[in-house]
Amino acid sequence: MELVAAAALGKFIGAGLAAIGSGAAAIGVGHVAGNFLAGALRNPSAAGGQTATLFIGLAFAEALGIFAFLVALLLMFAV
Amino acid sequence: MAAEAQSEGSSLVFHPLDQFIVKPLFGEGPVQWYTPTNVTLWMALAVLAIVAIFVIGTRGRAIIPTRVQSVAEVLYGFIYKMIEDVTGHDGVKFFPYIMTLFLFILFGNYLGLLPKSFTTTSHIAVTAVLGFGVFFAVTIIGFIKNGPSFLGLFWMSDAPLILRPIIAVIEVISYFVRPVSHSIRLAGNIMAGHAVMKVFAGFAAIAAISPVSVAAIVAIYGLEVLVAFIQAYVFTILTCVYLKDALHPGH
């Protein structure tokens, strides 16, 4: 009985730890957007051609946050 | 899994993930492969909406476009320019495939934002088919176009010789992870957004915080309208990037 309770506790702790990954992904997304803006303000004429690269960078950074969220969801509902 | 959380004494009236359950359209019973479900309905509606926009939009072909015609022209021009910018001119012959992917995901996302609707792109099964379809198509195109020299994609000839085997291993792994991340990114983003909206909808039942949570739902809905477009755009542009790798593996 205590083992079951410990497993349920671990599930919630693990899901909470996985949520840290979302915050880390937020830092990454902020880096991408901030550095793009810093570069774009130095050379605004070159910025228009780089929006595709910006979105690819954002997508890659954001995907890892989504993976962390997925781990949290799996722990909460599937395990 | 929803019932299990309910029995654990969840305070929500409904479960935030209930909206993703696949149900048969008519009656109850197990879902077979031929059963018409809510997924079938909303996929069919997405396809009908796309066909309607393009049939009605291109019927007049006026010099001064009508509203529907300008929507169709903007969508066409947007994808055409994206493919030309990313893959170069020889990628344009794959325009129909990429345009179909973009429109299906865009309309799946936007129809899913209607109240009471079902978001087909929130299911990993749907996006995995799209993602693995792109993966196999791109790999086959790469081998047909370049033959065995397509494998040069994994062998960085401008890296130092000692590092090349290590980079090759990393490149192979990242190549095979592509379809997984490609599909999880879309499904995860859409599913997360809708689940967050439902979580705030659950908080709206508590009187003290219900104005805050209604305002939060409005704000998140606005964000989701943006995300729905950006995720369709990202899926499409990553398809273009993978296609560029297949057409020009050298650089």
HADDOCK unambig.tbl for C-alpha pairs under 7 A between the chains (distance, minus, plus):
assign (segid A and resid 55 and name CA) (segid B and resid 234 and name CA) 6.67 0.50 0.50
assign (segid A and resid 56 and name CA) (segid B and resid 234 and name CA) 6.62 0.50 0.50
assign (segid A and resid 59 and name CA) (segid B and resid 234 and name CA) 6.75 0.50 0.50
assign (segid A and resid 63 and name CA) (segid B and resid 181 and name CA) 6.94 0.50 0.50
assign (segid A and resid 63 and name CA) (segid B and resid 185 and name CA) 5.24 0.50 0.50
assign (segid A and resid 66 and name CA) (segid B and resid 185 and name CA) 6.65 0.50 0.50
assign (segid A and resid 66 and name CA) (segid B and resid 188 and name CA) 5.83 0.50 0.50
assign (segid A and resid 66 and name CA) (segid B and resid 189 and name CA) 6.70 0.50 0.50
assign (segid A and resid 77 and name CA) (segid B and resid 1 and name CA) 6.12 0.50 0.50
